[in-house]
Amino acid sequence: MRSVKRSLILFLSSALLLLFWQLASVLLDSQILLPGLGPVFSALNDLVRWKPFSANVFATILRALQSFAIIVASATVVGLLGGKFPLFSLALRPFVTVLKAIPVMSIILLAFIWFTSGTVPLFSAFLMGFPVMYVQIEGGVKQMDKSLDEMCRLYDIRGWDKLVHYTLPSLLPFFIIGSRASLSMVWKVVIAAEVLTVPRYGVGARMQLSQVQLETDQVLSWTLMAILLTAVFDLLFDGLVWSLGKLKKHVDARSALCDSNP
């Protein structure tokens, strides 16, 4: 019943948003300023049937996933070191502070001077997402329960057992929060970088070219595609987290059953 209520609220809020869009389009009465739902969805249908459509979408997905993978791997390792060694964390603080404060557009414009247009989105997304993930992992290490660590030493729990039963469960919530926030940021930065640098393929590049030609319906169509990509990958991430949680409960239940029946 609760899931039905949540779905109904989500549907009604989405319908209300679309209604406001259509009303604004009617009031403005300008296809350049704000086309209505009909022209936009018609343009979206044409884009999907357009042959290079998949190449543009795939290029953006590839850049976003590459950036996300690099962020997760590097920020996790560096975050573990930062949480474990205070002097290392102190040395990194100016670097992390600068990355958190610097405007996204500054990063993109500087990266465009240094790299090719296809590399700029990946590099920019990495610099924007790294501090988000790093801060979470570093904070997770610092907040690990010291009494549990002492108990592991007392009972001589080391190596794999300590990793599985103490370290990973302690850090997992911080890892999930950092990964989710980084993933959402990556899509925005990658597409913004594509808009400014206009690589050969990319959702952002198509948005920019449509804007130059005053094809507002296509700009909105590509925007809807960008929103859809972000939403789909957020759902996939949440589904993966849910599946791993169910798997862990199943494994724990089997382990408890085996322990009770030696």
Contacts in CASP RR format, 6 or more apart in sequence:
PFRMAT RR
TARGET T0000
AUTHOR 0000-0000-0000
METHOD contacts of the structure
MODEL  1
MRSVKRSLILFLSSALLLLFWQLASVLLDSQILLPGLGPVFSALNDLVRW
KPFSANVFATILRALQSFAIIVASATVVGLLGGKFPLFSLALRPFVTVLK
AIPVMSIILLAFIWFTSGTVPLFSAFLMGFPVMYVQIEGGVKQMDKSLDE
MCRLYDIRGWDKLVHYTLPSLLPFFIIGSRASLSMVWKVVIAAEVLTVPR
YGVGARMQLSQVQLETDQVLSWTLMAILLTAVFDLLFDGLVWSLGKLKKH
VDARSALCDSNP
18 37 0 8 1.000
21 34 0 8 1.000
21 36 0 8 1.000
21 37 0 8 1.000
22 36 0 8 1.000
22 37 0 8 1.000
24 34 0 8 1.000
25 34 0 8 1.000
25 35 0 8 1.000
25 36 0 8 1.000
25 37 0 8 1.000
26 36 0 8 1.000
28 34 0 8 1.000
31 39 0 8 1.000
31 216 0 8 1.000
31 217 0 8 1.000
32 214 0 8 1.000
32 216 0 8 1.000
33 216 0 8 1.000
34 216 0 8 1.000
35 216 0 8 1.000
35 217 0 8 1.000
35 220 0 8 1.000
36 217 0 8 1.000
39 217 0 8 1.000
40 217 0 8 1.000
40 220 0 8 1.000
40 221 0 8 1.000
40 224 0 8 1.000
41 221 0 8 1.000
42 217 0 8 1.000
43 215 0 8 1.000
43 217 0 8 1.000
43 218 0 8 1.000
43 220 0 8 1.000
43 221 0 8 1.000
44 221 0 8 1.000
44 224 0 8 1.000
44 225 0 8 1.000
47 53 0 8 1.000
47 218 0 8 1.000
47 221 0 8 1.000
47 222 0 8 1.000
47 225 0 8 1.000
52 201 0 8 1.000
55 201 0 8 1.000
56 201 0 8 1.000
56 202 0 8 1.000
56 203 0 8 1.000
56 205 0 8 1.000
56 206 0 8 1.000
57 202 0 8 1.000
57 203 0 8 1.000
57 225 0 8 1.000
57 229 0 8 1.000
58 201 0 8 1.000
59 199 0 8 1.000
59 200 0 8 1.000
59 201 0 8 1.000
59 202 0 8 1.000
60 190 0 8 1.000
60 191 0 8 1.000
60 194 0 8 1.000
60 201 0 8 1.000
60 202 0 8 1.000
60 203 0 8 1.000
60 204 0 8 1.000
60 226 0 8 1.000
60 229 0 8 1.000
61 229 0 8 1.000
63 118 0 8 1.000
63 121 0 8 1.000
63 122 0 8 1.000
63 125 0 8 1.000
63 190 0 8 1.000
63 194 0 8 1.000
63 202 0 8 1.000
64 125 0 8 1.000
64 186 0 8 1.000
64 187 0 8 1.000
64 190 0 8 1.000
64 229 0 8 1.000
64 233 0 8 1.000
66 122 0 8 1.000
67 121 0 8 1.000
67 122 0 8 1.000
67 125 0 8 1.000
67 126 0 8 1.000
67 129 0 8 1.000
67 186 0 8 1.000
67 189 0 8 1.000
67 190 0 8 1.000
68 125 0 8 1.000
68 179 0 8 1.000
68 182 0 8 1.000
68 183 0 8 1.000
68 186 0 8 1.000
70 122 0 8 1.000
70 126 0 8 1.000
71 125 0 8 1.000
71 126 0 8 1.000
71 129 0 8 1.000
71 130 0 8 1.000
71 133 0 8 1.000
71 182 0 8 1.000
71 186 0 8 1.000
72 133 0 8 1.000
72 179 0 8 1.000
72 182 0 8 1.000
74 130 0 8 1.000
75 129 0 8 1.000
75 130 0 8 1.000
75 131 0 8 1.000
75 132 0 8 1.000
75 133 0 8 1.000
75 134 0 8 1.000
75 137 0 8 1.000
75 182 0 8 1.000
76 133 0 8 1.000
76 137 0 8 1.000
76 175 0 8 1.000
78 92 0 8 1.000
78 134 0 8 1.000
78 137 0 8 1.000
79 134 0 8 1.000
79 137 0 8 1.000
79 138 0 8 1.000
79 141 0 8 1.000
80 137 0 8 1.000
80 141 0 8 1.000
81 88 0 8 1.000
82 88 0 8 1.000
82 89 0 8 1.000
82 92 0 8 1.000
82 138 0 8 1.000
82 141 0 8 1.000
83 89 0 8 1.000
83 137 0 8 1.000
83 138 0 8 1.000
83 139 0 8 1.000
83 140 0 8 1.000
83 141 0 8 1.000
83 142 0 8 1.000
84 141 0 8 1.000
89 138 0 8 1.000
92 134 0 8 1.000
96 131 0 8 1.000
96 134 0 8 1.000
96 135 0 8 1.000
99 127 0 8 1.000
99 128 0 8 1.000
99 130 0 8 1.000
99 131 0 8 1.000
100 131 0 8 1.000
104 124 0 8 1.000
104 128 0 8 1.000
104 189 0 8 1.000
104 192 0 8 1.000
105 192 0 8 1.000
105 196 0 8 1.000
107 124 0 8 1.000
107 127 0 8 1.000
107 128 0 8 1.000
108 120 0 8 1.000
108 124 0 8 1.000
108 189 0 8 1.000
108 192 0 8 1.000
108 193 0 8 1.000
108 196 0 8 1.000
108 197 0 8 1.000
109 196 0 8 1.000
111 119 0 8 1.000
111 120 0 8 1.000
111 123 0 8 1.000
111 124 0 8 1.000
111 193 0 8 1.000
112 120 0 8 1.000
112 196 0 8 1.000
112 197 0 8 1.000
114 123 0 8 1.000
115 123 0 8 1.000
117 197 0 8 1.000
117 198 0 8 1.000
117 199 0 8 1.000
117 200 0 8 1.000
118 197 0 8 1.000
118 199 0 8 1.000
118 200 0 8 1.000
120 193 0 8 1.000
120 196 0 8 1.000
120 197 0 8 1.000
120 199 0 8 1.000
121 189 0 8 1.000
121 190 0 8 1.000
121 191 0 8 1.000
121 193 0 8 1.000
121 194 0 8 1.000
121 197 0 8 1.000
121 199 0 8 1.000
122 190 0 8 1.000
124 189 0 8 1.000
124 190 0 8 1.000
124 192 0 8 1.000
124 193 0 8 1.000
125 185 0 8 1.000
125 186 0 8 1.000
125 189 0 8 1.000
125 190 0 8 1.000
125 193 0 8 1.000
128 185 0 8 1.000
128 186 0 8 1.000
128 189 0 8 1.000
129 182 0 8 1.000
129 185 0 8 1.000
129 186 0 8 1.000
129 189 0 8 1.000
132 178 0 8 1.000
132 181 0 8 1.000
132 182 0 8 1.000
132 185 0 8 1.000
133 178 0 8 1.000
133 179 0 8 1.000
133 181 0 8 1.000
133 182 0 8 1.000
136 174 0 8 1.000
136 175 0 8 1.000
136 177 0 8 1.000
136 178 0 8 1.000
136 181 0 8 1.000
137 171 0 8 1.000
137 174 0 8 1.000
137 175 0 8 1.000
137 178 0 8 1.000
139 174 0 8 1.000
140 170 0 8 1.000
140 171 0 8 1.000
140 174 0 8 1.000
141 171 0 8 1.000
143 170 0 8 1.000
143 174 0 8 1.000
144 167 0 8 1.000
144 170 0 8 1.000
144 171 0 8 1.000
145 170 0 8 1.000
148 166 0 8 1.000
148 170 0 8 1.000
149 166 0 8 1.000
151 157 0 8 1.000
152 158 0 8 1.000
152 162 0 8 1.000
152 166 0 8 1.000
157 165 0 8 1.000
157 166 0 8 1.000
176 241 0 8 1.000
179 237 0 8 1.000
180 234 0 8 1.000
180 237 0 8 1.000
180 238 0 8 1.000
183 233 0 8 1.000
183 234 0 8 1.000
183 237 0 8 1.000
184 230 0 8 1.000
184 234 0 8 1.000
187 226 0 8 1.000
187 229 0 8 1.000
187 230 0 8 1.000
187 233 0 8 1.000
188 230 0 8 1.000
191 203 0 8 1.000
191 204 0 8 1.000
191 207 0 8 1.000
191 226 0 8 1.000
192 204 0 8 1.000
194 202 0 8 1.000
194 203 0 8 1.000
194 204 0 8 1.000
194 205 0 8 1.000
194 207 0 8 1.000
194 208 0 8 1.000
195 204 0 8 1.000
195 205 0 8 1.000
195 207 0 8 1.000
195 208 0 8 1.000
196 208 0 8 1.000
197 205 0 8 1.000
198 205 0 8 1.000
198 208 0 8 1.000
198 209 0 8 1.000
199 205 0 8 1.000
203 222 0 8 1.000
203 225 0 8 1.000
203 226 0 8 1.000
203 229 0 8 1.000
204 222 0 8 1.000
204 226 0 8 1.000
206 218 0 8 1.000
206 222 0 8 1.000
207 219 0 8 1.000
207 222 0 8 1.000
207 223 0 8 1.000
207 226 0 8 1.000
210 216 0 8 1.000
210 218 0 8 1.000
210 219 0 8 1.000
210 222 0 8 1.000
211 219 0 8 1.000
END
